[in-house]
Amino acid sequence: MPDSDWDITEGLDPEGPSAEDLDRFGDEVIRCPHCKREIYDQAEMCPHCGMAIERPPGRVPAWAIAIVVLMIALLLFVVF
């Protein structure tokens, strides 16, 4: 299918999201890093420019840090 036949905005409401969508998905928005237009914060793809939204990696869980610290402490205790 040629690119010219595909419209990313087809079927989108030009007046914005419905109240039902806001209740379901929340009303938090961010700016698309590519086209700078507002999009839902949980969007995986910008509905305006079609570019994928890349997320920064999440934080390391506190329990994982605690386990590493305990293992290092145990290792130091055994060695010394």
KASUL-V283029 format. One record per backbone hydrogen bond with DSSP energy under -0.5 kcal/mol. NH is the residue of the N-H (numbers start at 1). CO is the residue of the C=O. If there is no record, write none. Layout:
# KASUL-V283029
((NH	CO) (NH	CO))
This chain:
# KASUL-V283029
((5	2) (6	3) (7	5) (8	6) (10	7) (12	9) (14	12) (16	13) (22	18) (23	19) (24	20) (25	21) (26	22) (30	39) (32	37) (36	32) (39	30) (41	28) (43	40) (46	51) (50	46) (53	44) (54	52) (64	61) (65	61) (66	62) (67	63) (68	64) (69	65) (70	66) (71	67) (72	68) (73	69) (74	70) (75	71) (76	72) (77	73) (78	74) (79	75) (80	76))
